[in-house]
Amino acid sequence: MASKIEFVEFVVDQMKEAGTITYRKMFGEYGIYCDGKIFGVVCKDQLFLKITKEGKELFPKLEEAPPYEGAKNYLLVEDVEDKEMLTKLAVITCAQLPEPKKKKKG
């Protein structure tokens, strides 16, 4: 069961104060980006964010789970209604991730 676009748009709107939050359809589900960095995915109408040391320290009760079979664990964020928590977690996570690689020309 693929994610509903309405859920993806809601999650993105909840985190909009963290930066330029966008989404892109990927393999039937959605990648979530902050200022061009992919930092999470929405799979089966669930939000998963990449695990960072700081994110895990600030939100130790978030469960770790793979978003799809064969994937590494992400933080499963079940309370997508908590805008303040989502924004804080998005800011912290994105700050710890490397800048996206520049695409080669040619």
C-alpha positions as CSV (number, residue, x, y, z in Angstrom):
1,M,0.0,0.0,0.0
2,A,1.6,3.2,-1.1
3,S,1.4,6.4,1.0
4,K,-1.3,8.9,0.4
5,I,-0.2,12.2,-1.0
6,E,-2.4,14.0,1.6
7,F,-0.3,12.4,4.4
8,V,3.0,13.4,2.7
9,E,1.8,17.0,2.2
10,F,0.6,17.2,5.9
11,V,4.0,16.0,7.2
12,V,5.9,18.4,5.0
13,D,3.6,21.3,6.1
14,Q,4.2,20.3,9.8
15,M,8.0,20.7,9.3
16,K,8.0,23.8,7.1
17,E,9.7,26.0,9.7
18,A,12.8,23.8,9.7
19,G,13.8,25.0,6.2
20,T,12.8,24.4,2.7
21,I,11.0,21.1,3.1
22,T,10.1,19.3,-0.1
23,Y,9.2,15.8,-1.2
24,R,9.9,13.6,-4.2
25,K,8.2,10.4,-5.3
26,M,10.7,7.5,-5.1
27,F,10.1,3.9,-5.8
28,G,6.4,4.3,-5.1
29,E,6.9,6.1,-1.8
30,Y,8.4,9.5,-1.0
31,G,11.7,11.0,0.0
32,I,11.6,14.0,2.3
33,Y,14.2,16.8,1.8
34,C,15.3,19.8,3.8
35,D,17.2,22.4,1.9
36,G,18.1,19.8,-0.7
37,K,19.3,17.1,1.7
38,I,17.3,13.9,1.9
39,F,16.6,13.3,5.6
40,G,13.6,11.0,5.7
41,V,11.1,8.9,3.8
42,V,7.4,8.4,4.0
43,C,6.5,4.7,3.5
44,K,3.0,3.2,4.1
45,D,1.8,6.5,5.6
46,Q,4.5,6.5,8.2
47,L,7.3,9.0,8.7
48,F,10.9,7.8,9.0
49,L,13.8,10.2,9.6
50,K,17.5,9.3,9.4
51,I,19.2,8.5,12.7
52,T,21.7,11.0,13.9
53,K,23.5,11.0,17.3
54,E,21.9,14.3,18.3
55,G,18.4,13.3,17.2
56,K,18.6,10.1,19.1
57,E,19.9,11.9,22.2
58,L,17.1,14.5,22.1
59,F,14.3,12.0,21.4
60,P,15.5,8.7,22.9
61,K,12.0,7.2,23.1
62,L,11.5,7.2,19.3
63,E,11.5,3.7,17.9
64,E,14.0,2.6,15.3
65,A,12.6,0.6,12.4
66,P,13.3,0.0,8.7
67,P,10.9,1.9,6.4
68,Y,10.9,-1.1,4.0
69,E,12.2,-4.6,3.8
70,G,16.0,-4.6,3.5
71,A,16.5,-1.0,4.6
72,K,18.6,0.2,7.5
73,N,16.8,1.5,10.5
74,Y,15.4,5.1,10.7
75,L,13.6,6.8,13.5
76,L,9.9,6.1,13.2
77,V,8.0,9.3,14.1
78,E,4.5,8.3,14.9
79,D,3.3,11.6,16.4
80,V,3.2,13.7,13.2
81,E,0.7,16.0,14.9
82,D,3.4,17.5,17.2
83,K,4.6,20.3,15.0
84,E,7.2,21.6,17.4
85,M,8.8,18.2,17.9
86,L,8.9,17.5,14.2
87,T,10.5,20.9,13.4
88,K,13.1,20.5,16.1
89,L,13.9,16.9,15.0
90,A,14.1,18.0,11.3
91,V,16.5,20.9,12.1
92,I,18.8,18.7,14.2
93,T,18.8,15.8,11.7
94,C,19.5,18.0,8.7
95,A,22.3,19.9,10.5
96,Q,24.1,16.6,11.0
97,L,23.8,15.3,7.5
98,P,26.4,16.0,4.8
99,E,25.7,18.4,2.0
100,P,24.3,16.7,-1.1
101,K,26.9,15.8,-3.7
102,K,27.2,18.1,-6.7
103,K,26.0,16.5,-9.9
104,K,28.6,16.0,-12.5
105,K,28.1,17.9,-15.8
106,G,28.3,16.0,-19.0
